[in-house]
Amino acid sequence: MEDLSKLCIHTLTTKPWDIEYAAEQYARAGVGGISVWQQYLNGRNPVQIGKMLSDYGLEVPALVRGGFFPSTDRSKRDLAVEENKKMLETAAALGADMLVLVCGADPGQALETSRSQIREGIEQLITLASECRVKLAIEPLHPMYADTRSAVNTLEQANDMAEAIQSDWVGVAIDVYHLWWDPHLETEIIRCGKNNNIFAFHICDWMSPTADMLNDRGLMGEGCIPVRTIRSWVENAGFNGFNEVEIFSDRLWASDQHQFLEKIIHAYKHNS
């Protein structure tokens, strides 16, 4: 893991930095990729930002995050589809390979209903995704987020949905933070790989004890996730893309971000 060409960092990982400064620092450190969270494009031209990232030698695996399809209100579901279409166009302008989907849920209805609405929403995006040459990555989230953030909570559910949709433009983002606990994870990773549906691999660690279920992720090696083992499963399943560091941490955001970047690289080399 001395080679950093497959290391990607999400802009939200170094939250205090704007995208211009983050790109400069990532590139200077030898990082190979940057996945861009949509708020970092506010007030900016995505074509110009894409050119800047390219000039720094940074690849852009993903724009984050689309999704949030389910609602008991049909008009809100229609609006979500339109917003995701705009994000696909933004991803294309940026030069991103995929749009990561945090699929959403509505606590006012059954999870099965939300999943049906997620599939319906994704299917409405496929034609534009193909035209934009931007893939759609379903990201299953930990069950603690099943109320509002995602009704897709296991890799099995994500695999079921991707296989049912049957499009080369629809696959899965595997995030160790959300899936490490699953006793069927290795089997489902193999299944995902056989269908060429592993589009992304996100890494961080689960702190124990966890102070905050959203914003207390750790650097690889700080917690209890067997990151190396899961990475070996993903790679054995045929994935050879980026290892994307996605860390939400009030503790680490409050630290010196230059030192934090050094720690990310160290953790990537030694604990990933």
N, C-alpha and C positions, 0 to 999 in steps of 0.2 A: 504493500500500500504506500510505498514511497512515492510512486508516480501519482501526481495530483490531477492528471488529465481527465479522470473519471469522477473527480470531486466537483459537486455542484452545491451551491449555497443559495437558499431562499432569501430574498431580500428582507423578509420579516424576521429572519434569524438575527440579523444585525439591525434591529428595528430603528435605532436612533439615526442611522445613516440614510441620507437620501440616495437615490439610485445612481446618481453620477459619482458620488464619493465611494459608494459600495463597489461599483464596477471597477473604479481605479484601484482600490485596495485589494479586491479579489484577484484582479489580473496581476498586480505587483507580486502577490504571494504565490502565483503560479496555479491558481484555481482554474479549472477548465470550463465551468459552467455557472450560470446564474438563472434561477427560476424567479420570475417577476410576479409579485403580488400586485393586483390591479391598482391599489391605492397609491403605489409608487409611480404611477403614470399620470396622476392627477395634474392637469395643467400642462401636460407635455404631449408632444407629437410622437406617437409610437414608432413611426417610421424613422424619425431622427434618433430616438432612443435605441432602436434596433441597430442602426448604423454605428452608433457609439459603442454598443456592446460588441459588435463585430470587429470594430477597429481595435478594441482591446483584446481581441482573440477569444472572447467568451461566447460559447454556445448557449442557446436559450432552450432548454428542454421544455419549459412550460410557462404558461400564464395561469395564475392562480387567483381567484377561484370562481368557476361558474357553478351552476346547479340551482339548488333551492327551488325545485319544481313543485312539490306538493302544496296543496291548499284546499280547504273546503270551498273556497271561492273560485269559480271558474275564471273570472276576469284576472285574478292574481296568477293563476296558472298560465294564462295566455301571456301576461306581462313578463313572467319569468322566462318563457321561451324567447320572447323578443329581446330581452336583456342578454340572454345567452347567445343569441345570434350576433348582437353587437360585440360581445366578447370574442366570439370566433373571428370576426373581422379585425378586431384589435390584435388578437394573437397572430393573425396572418401578417398584419402590418409590422408587428414587432419582430417577426421571424421565429416565433415559438413553434415547437413541434406539436404541442398538445395544449388543450385546455383541461385543467383538472376540475373535476366535478365533485363538490361537496353537495350531495344530492338533496338534502333537506328532508323535513318531516313536518307534519302538522299534528299537534297533540289532541286536536279535536276529532281525529278520525283514526281508524285502525291502521297499524303499520302496513298491513297487506294492501290497503287502499293507497297509502302513500307510495308504496313500491310500484304499484300499477301506474300511478301518475308520473313517477320518475321515468319509468320505461317509456311512457307516452311522450314525455317531454324530450327525452334523448332522441327518440325516433324522428321527431320533428326537426332535429338539428342535422341529421346525417347528410342530407343533400348539400347543405351549405358547408358542412365540415369537409366534404369531398371537394367542393369547389375551392375552398380556402386552403386545402391541403393541411388541415389541422386536425389531429386526432382528439377524441373525447375519452378521457380517462376517469372511470368510475372509481372513487376512493371510498372504500368501506371504512366507517368510523367506529370507534369503541362504543359498546352498547350504552355507556353513560350519556351519550349524545343522541339517543334514539328519540327523544321527545321532540326536538326542533331542528337539530343539525343534520341528522341523516337516519333514514329508515333502512339503509343498507349498512349492516353492522358486522357481517362476517365475510370472509373471502368467498365462502361457498355461495352466499347470496349474490355477491358481485359477479362471480363466475356464471351463476344461473342467468343473471340478467344479460350479461354480455353474450352468452351463447344463444339466448332466446332472440336477441336483436340481430345477431348474425351479420355484422358489418365489419369490414377491415378497419373502419374508422372508429370503432368502439372497443375499448379494452379496460384495463384495471391499473390503478396506482396502488401499490402495496406499501403501507406505512407501518413500520415495526411498532410504533407507539400504540396503534389501534388494534393490532392483530397478534402481538406476541403471546398472548394468553391462550390462544385458540388451540385445543389439542389436535385439531385436524389441519393445522396450518400447513405442514409439509405436504400432505396429500393434496390440498387445494392449490398450493403453489405449483406442484407438478402438473395438475390438471390445467391450470392457467397457462403454464408454459407450453403444453401440448397444443393448445389452441392459439398460440402466438398472441396471447392477450395480456402479457406483462408489459405495460407501457412505461411504468415508473417505479422506482424504489426509493422510499424516504426513510431516513435514519435519524435517531436521537436516542434517548434513554428514559426509562421510567424511574423517577426518584422514589426511594422508600425510606421514610414515609413521604407521601406527596402532600405538599402544602396547598396546592391549588390544582384542580383537575384540568384546567386549561393552560395556565401560565406557569407551570413548574416542571417543564421538561428538562432533562439533563443532557450534558455532553455524553457521547458514547463512552461507556466505561464507568460512568458515575452511578449507574443504577443497576437494575436487575434484568434488563432485556438481553438475551443472548444474540447480540447483533451479528457477530461473526457467523454463528450457526445459521441464522436466517438468511444472511447474505449468501452463504454457500448453497442453500436450497434454491434461492432465486437464480444464482448463476448456473447451477446444475440444470435448472429448468430452461436454460437457453438465453437468459437475459444478459446483455453485455452493455447496457446503457449506464447512465450516471448513477452514482450514489448521492442522493440529494439530502443535504443536511437541513432539516426543518425543526428548529428549536424555538418554542415559545417559553420564555422564562423571565419573569420580573427580576429575579435575582441576577441573571446574566445580562439583561438589558441595562441594569443599573451599573454594571462594571465598565471598565475601560474597554471599548469595543475593539481597539487594536490588539490588546492582550487577549480578548475573547477570540478574535480571529486566529491568533497563534494557537490558542487552546483547541479550537475546532480542528485545525490542521494536525496538531499532535494527536488528538483523539482519533481522528480519521486514520492516521498512519498506524497507531498502536492498538486501537480497540474496535476497529471496524472490519 
